[in-house]
Amino acid sequence: MKRTLLFLLIPFFVSSSLFSQEVSTDNATEDKNELKINMTNLIGFKWLDVGYEYILNEESSIGIGILTKIGSDRDDSDGLDEYRTFSLTPYYRHFFSKKYAQGFFVEGFAMLHSGEDEFYNNNSGSYYDEKYTDLAIGVSGGAKFVTKRGFIAEIYLGIGRDMLDQSDIEVVGRGGIALGFRF
């Protein structure tokens, strides 16, 4: 009787131990680092805008973006935030999707940025540049899409207000289309 009971229970224990282990073939939940480049700023405005993002959990992440102007000639700019030459932008994102750290998001950001303001001197009748550094606080919204192999495409748009009044710029923009990789 004991042997019969033992032979009947062995398959039960083996099958329960096999099914109790979860094997995840989707490594999207294991990948927590992202590197991205904002293609809109690179192509449209001659800015190198790269970012790093770390995923905290399935619905939030933190990141930092670094933007620097490529070239120094102001004459070929389009007039949109042409005076900014550098910015460092830490941010926090919260995702509203059932997928792991992707889909629609909102973010809060702080942007430390510097550049040059152009002023007109009435006495000499000429223009001169004055450098500034300012801090903006703002919000953005957007969407992030991630493939199974980790390719990222995201689109976002945001606005911030300068807090230190160091420049003629009162409002800063943040946005674009970024491409990257999650690893």
C-alpha positions, 0 to 999 in steps of 0.5 A: 500500500505504501509503495502504491501510494508513493508511485501515485504521489511521485508524478504529482510532486514532479509535475507540481515542481515543474509548473511552479517554476516561472520561466520568463522568455520575455526579458523586457522586465529584466532590462532596466537601462536605456540609451537614446538619441533625440533625432528631431534635435539632431536633424532639425536644430543641430543639437546633440541630445542624448539620454539615459533612462533607468527603469525603477519598476513597471510604471516608473523610471528616472533619466537624464538628458544632455543637450549640446549645440553642434557648431556655433554659428547663430545665423543658420538657426531657425529662431526656435530657442537658438540661444541655448548652447547646453542643457542637463535635464534630469526627469522622472516618468510615470507610465500609464500602460499594462506593458512594462515601462512603456506606453503613454507617460507623463514626466516632471523635469528640471532643466539646467541650461546655459546659452547666450542672449543677444542685446542691442547697445543703443550707444554704439549701435551694435549687438553684443552677447551675454552668457547666462545659466538658468534653471527651468522646472516643467512637465512633458507627456508622450509615448514610448514603444519598445520591441521584444528585442529592445529597440525604442521609439518615443515621442514627447513634448513638454514645457518648462518655466525658468525660475532664476530669471537669468536670461530673456527666455522665460519658457523652455521647450522639451520634446522630439522623437527619440530612438534607442535601445533597452538593455 
